[in-house]
């Protein structure tokens, strides 16, 4: 299991929408299990990806937990 965080200048909404596009059915192909304004949980392939975002001063803090999807998570974080 990997737990990784990053700060970005993208808004919370942009981060969540980017995660859906990247990890969801139109991207990597994971199923969306739960979504809120600041988080989205994906499952598939025997693992999961949980993306949480929250505003912090002038940036957005992105926190991701994953099992079995470490490489795509690192790719996603490079893009945002």
KAJO-V92645 format. One record per residue. N is the residue number from 1. RES is the residue in one small letter. PSI is psi in whole degrees, -180 to 180 (NA if undefined). Layout:
# KAJO-V92645
n: [N | N]
res: [RES | RES]
psi: [PSI | PSI]
This chain:
# KAJO-V92645
n: [1 | 2 | 3 | 4 | 5 | 6 | 7 | 8 | 9 | 10 | 11 | 12 | 13 | 14 | 15 | 16 | 17 | 18 | 19 | 20 | 21 | 22 | 23 | 24 | 25 | 26 | 27 | 28 | 29 | 30 | 31 | 32 | 33 | 34 | 35 | 36 | 37 | 38 | 39 | 40 | 41 | 42 | 43 | 44 | 45 | 46 | 47 | 48 | 49 | 50 | 51 | 52 | 53 | 54 | 55 | 56 | 57 | 58 | 59 | 60 | 61 | 62 | 63 | 64 | 65 | 66 | 67 | 68 | 69 | 70 | 71 | 72 | 73 | 74 | 75 | 76 | 77 | 78 | 79 | 80]
res: [x | x | x | x | x | x | x | x | x | x | x | x | x | x | x | x | x | x | x | x | x | x | x | x | x | x | x | x | x | x | x | x | x | x | x | x | x | x | x | x | x | x | x | x | x | x | x | x | x | x | x | x | x | x | x | x | x | x | x | x | x | x | x | x | x | x | x | x | x | x | x | x | x | x | x | x | x | x | x | x]
psi: [142 | 136 | 120 | 149 | 156 | 149 | 142 | 160 | -2 | 152 | 165 | -46 | -41 | -40 | -47 | -44 | -38 | -39 | -43 | -44 | -38 | -49 | -23 | -169 | -32 | -4 | -112 | -27 | 15 | 152 | 138 | 119 | -32 | 143 | 136 | -177 | -32 | 11 | 159 | 138 | 125 | 148 | 151 | 158 | 27 | 12 | -165 | 163 | 126 | 118 | 123 | 139 | 143 | 142 | 142 | 106 | -121 | 9 | 177 | 129 | 125 | 127 | 125 | 134 | 136 | 154 | 126 | -5 | 35 | -46 | -49 | -34 | -44 | -38 | -44 | -46 | -31 | -29 | -25 | NA]
